[in-house]
Amino acid sequence: MTEIRPVPENYRDPCDRGGRLEEAEIPGFPYTLVYLPAGYDESDGRYSVFYLLHGGGGDQHSFFREDGIFKNMIDHMIENGDIPPMIIAAPTYYPEGTRDRGVAFSADAVRDFGPILLQKILPVIDGKYRTEADRRRRGIGGFSMGAVVTWYVLMAGTEQFHWFMPLSGDCWICGEKGGNKHARQTASLMADTLRNREFYLHALTGSEDIAFPNLDPQMQAMKKEKDVFAFGKNTFYSVLEGGVHDYPDIYRYIFNALPEFFR
């Protein structure tokens, strides 16, 4: 477990030199919201990409809300050197025209989204923007249902991604809430899939988060698969005392974990 520092208060305010948001059209899905860091338009350099998935019932604007708090945080992190300038792509796993965003439909949507991300969205982002189209320059993270997507992609996409940040959500490869109901089986299956592959994983949640009872047993079971999940080296697990299932705490998790990525 690593310390989960609070986000500095001034990181909530607009930055002197901030990035901008634009839309990337995705066939069959709503557009992906794309954050481009300050200096992108004036440079000819290439950038790492972090794919960021919202929670159940949300959309591509769930992080980049009108209040601007998350964008301001990222702007400050880049300006102050906490993280390198990067592109952040925020897609949605709900197909175009989706009306039902309940748990059952969302579970199907996140299960089916991995191949869509890998086969449809990555080519669009790499084709439209100056990305470093390399697995060591791609990361993915998500909140709640977005964390479920992150686990699915970990299981299927280590040739395209190296960095993974599941936030307050467990792996459902063995079924809904499988991190609790099938913790040992989930950890074993993940280990069998990832053995001899390189990756970096940092899972974070809160002690009062509704996801904690599902994620924690899975993470404890993963500690027994020592040949794959080397905790403190390629795998990290952090729990915020009193943390709950809401975006303000998720921002705090990202503030702490994202500086570890793309090193």
C-alpha positions in Angstrom: 0.0 0.0 0.0 1.3 3.5 -0.9 0.3 6.8 0.6 -2.6 8.5 -1.1 -1.8 12.2 -0.9 -4.6 14.8 -1.2 -4.8 16.9 -4.3 -3.5 20.4 -3.6 -6.3 22.9 -3.3 -4.9 25.2 -6.1 -5.0 22.3 -8.5 -8.8 22.8 -8.6 -8.4 26.2 -10.2 -7.7 27.0 -13.8 -4.1 26.7 -14.9 -2.1 29.6 -16.5 -1.4 27.4 -19.5 -3.9 24.6 -19.9 -4.7 22.0 -22.5 -7.9 21.8 -24.5 -10.6 19.3 -25.3 -11.9 18.1 -28.6 -14.0 15.3 -30.1 -12.9 12.2 -32.0 -15.6 10.4 -34.0 -15.9 6.7 -33.4 -18.1 4.6 -35.8 -21.1 3.1 -34.0 -20.3 4.9 -30.7 -20.6 8.4 -29.4 -17.5 10.5 -29.9 -14.5 10.1 -27.6 -13.5 13.2 -25.7 -9.8 13.9 -26.1 -7.6 16.1 -23.9 -4.6 17.6 -25.7 -2.0 19.1 -23.4 -0.7 22.6 -23.5 1.8 23.0 -26.3 0.4 20.2 -28.5 -0.6 22.5 -31.3 2.8 24.3 -31.3 4.9 21.1 -31.3 5.6 18.3 -33.7 6.4 15.8 -30.9 4.5 12.6 -30.1 2.7 11.8 -26.9 1.8 8.9 -24.6 -2.0 8.2 -24.3 -4.0 7.4 -21.2 -7.4 5.9 -21.9 -9.9 6.9 -19.1 -13.2 5.1 -18.6 -16.2 6.5 -16.7 -18.4 4.8 -14.1 -21.7 3.0 -14.8 -24.4 5.3 -16.1 -21.9 8.0 -17.1 -20.4 9.1 -20.4 -17.3 10.6 -22.0 -17.9 13.8 -20.1 -18.0 12.2 -16.6 -14.4 13.2 -15.8 -14.2 16.3 -18.0 -17.3 18.0 -16.5 -18.3 21.6 -16.9 -16.8 22.5 -13.5 -13.4 21.8 -15.0 -11.9 20.5 -11.8 -10.4 17.3 -13.3 -9.1 19.1 -16.3 -7.6 21.8 -14.1 -5.9 19.1 -12.0 -4.3 17.5 -15.1 -3.2 20.9 -16.4 -1.4 21.6 -13.1 0.1 18.2 -13.0 1.7 18.7 -16.4 2.7 22.3 -15.7 4.4 21.4 -12.5 6.1 18.3 -13.9 4.1 15.7 -11.9 3.4 13.9 -15.1 4.8 14.3 -18.7 2.5 16.0 -21.2 0.1 13.4 -22.5 -3.0 12.8 -24.4 -6.0 11.6 -22.4 -8.8 9.8 -24.4 -12.1 9.4 -22.6 -14.4 7.1 -24.6 -17.7 5.6 -23.5 -18.5 1.9 -23.6 -22.2 2.6 -24.3 -23.1 2.2 -28.0 -24.8 5.0 -30.0 -28.4 5.4 -29.0 -28.2 3.5 -25.7 -31.1 4.3 -23.4 -30.7 1.6 -20.7 -27.7 2.2 -18.5 -28.6 0.0 -15.6 -26.3 -2.6 -14.1 -27.3 -5.5 -16.3 -26.9 -3.7 -19.5 -23.7 -2.0 -18.3 -22.2 -5.3 -17.4 -22.8 -6.5 -21.0 -21.5 -3.2 -22.4 -18.2 -3.4 -20.5 -17.7 -7.1 -21.3 -18.0 -6.3 -25.0 -16.0 -3.1 -25.0 -12.5 -4.4 -24.9 -12.3 -5.6 -28.5 -14.0 -2.4 -29.6 -11.4 -0.3 -27.8 -8.6 -2.3 -29.3 -9.9 -2.6 -32.8 -11.8 0.6 -33.4 -10.9 3.3 -31.0 -7.1 2.9 -30.8 -6.7 3.2 -34.6 -8.8 6.3 -34.6 -6.8 8.0 -31.8 -3.4 6.9 -33.3 -4.5 8.0 -36.7 -5.8 11.4 -35.8 -3.3 12.5 -33.1 0.5 12.4 -32.7 0.6 9.5 -30.4 3.5 7.2 -29.5 1.8 4.1 -30.9 3.6 1.7 -28.6 2.3 -0.4 -25.7 4.8 1.2 -23.3 3.2 4.6 -24.2 -0.4 3.5 -23.7 -2.1 3.3 -20.3 -5.7 2.6 -19.3 -7.7 3.2 -16.2 -11.3 3.5 -15.2 -13.7 4.0 -12.3 -16.2 1.4 -11.2 -17.6 -0.1 -14.4 -14.6 1.6 -16.1 -12.4 -0.4 -13.8 -14.1 -3.6 -15.0 -13.2 -2.6 -18.5 -9.6 -2.0 -17.4 -9.4 -5.6 -16.0 -10.9 -7.0 -19.2 -8.3 -5.1 -21.3 -5.5 -6.3 -18.9 -6.6 -9.8 -19.7 -6.8 -9.2 -23.5 -4.6 -6.2 -24.4 -1.1 -6.5 -23.0 0.2 -6.4 -26.5 -1.3 -2.9 -26.9 -1.1 -1.6 -23.3 1.6 -1.7 -20.5 0.0 0.5 -17.8 -3.2 -0.3 -16.0 -5.1 1.7 -13.3 -8.4 0.0 -12.1 -10.2 2.4 -9.7 -12.8 1.0 -7.3 -13.8 -2.0 -9.4 -13.0 -5.7 -9.5 -12.4 -8.1 -12.4 -15.5 -9.8 -13.8 -13.7 -12.4 -15.9 -15.4 -15.0 -13.7 -18.7 -13.2 -13.5 -20.2 -10.1 -11.9 -18.5 -9.2 -8.7 -16.1 -12.1 -9.4 -13.4 -10.4 -7.3 -15.4 -11.4 -4.2 -17.4 -14.4 -5.3 -14.5 -16.1 -7.1 -11.4 -14.3 -5.8 -9.0 -17.3 -6.0 -10.3 -18.4 -9.4 -10.1 -14.9 -10.8 -6.5 -14.4 -9.5 -5.5 -17.8 -10.9 -7.0 -17.1 -14.3 -5.4 -13.7 -14.5 -2.0 -15.2 -13.5 -2.3 -17.9 -16.2 -3.1 -15.2 -18.8 -0.4 -12.8 -17.8 2.5 -15.1 -16.9 5.7 -14.1 -18.7 4.2 -10.8 -19.9 5.4 -7.4 -18.8 2.8 -4.9 -17.3 2.4 -2.4 -14.6 -0.8 -2.4 -12.5 -1.9 0.0 -9.7 -5.4 -0.7 -8.3 -6.9 1.9 -5.9 -10.0 2.1 -3.8 -11.4 3.4 -0.5 -12.1 1.5 2.7 -15.7 2.8 2.7 -16.2 2.3 -1.0 -19.0 0.0 -2.1 -16.4 -1.7 -4.4 -14.0 -2.5 -1.5 -15.6 -5.8 -0.5 -15.3 -7.0 -4.1 -11.9 -5.7 -5.0 -10.0 -6.4 -1.8 -10.5 -10.2 -1.8 -9.3 -10.3 -5.4 -6.2 -8.3 -4.6 -5.4 -10.5 -1.6 -5.7 -13.6 -3.8 -3.4 -12.0 -6.4 -0.7 -11.7 -3.8 -0.5 -15.5 -3.7 0.4 -15.5 -7.5 3.8 -14.2 -6.7 5.5 -15.3 -9.9 3.1 -13.0 -11.9 2.0 -10.2 -9.5 5.1 -8.9 -7.8 3.6 -6.5 -5.3 5.8 -3.4 -4.9 7.4 -4.0 -8.4 4.8 -4.5 -11.2 1.7 -4.5 -9.0 0.5 -2.0 -6.4 -2.7 -1.8 -4.3 -3.7 1.3 -2.4 -6.7 1.9 -0.1 -7.7 5.3 1.1 -9.0 5.2 4.6 -12.6 6.5 4.5 -12.6 6.7 0.7 -16.0 6.4 -1.0 -17.4 5.5 -4.4 -17.4 9.0 -6.0 -15.4 11.1 -8.4 -13.6 13.4 -5.9 -11.8 10.4 -4.4 -11.2 9.0 -7.8 -9.5 12.3 -8.9 -7.3 11.8 -5.8 -6.4 8.3 -6.8 -5.4 9.4 -10.3 -3.4 12.3 -8.9 -1.3 9.8 -6.9 -1.0 6.9 -9.5 -0.7 8.7 -12.8 2.8 10.0 -12.1 4.0 6.4 -12.0 3.0 5.8 -15.6 5.1 6.2 -18.7 8.4 6.1 -16.8 
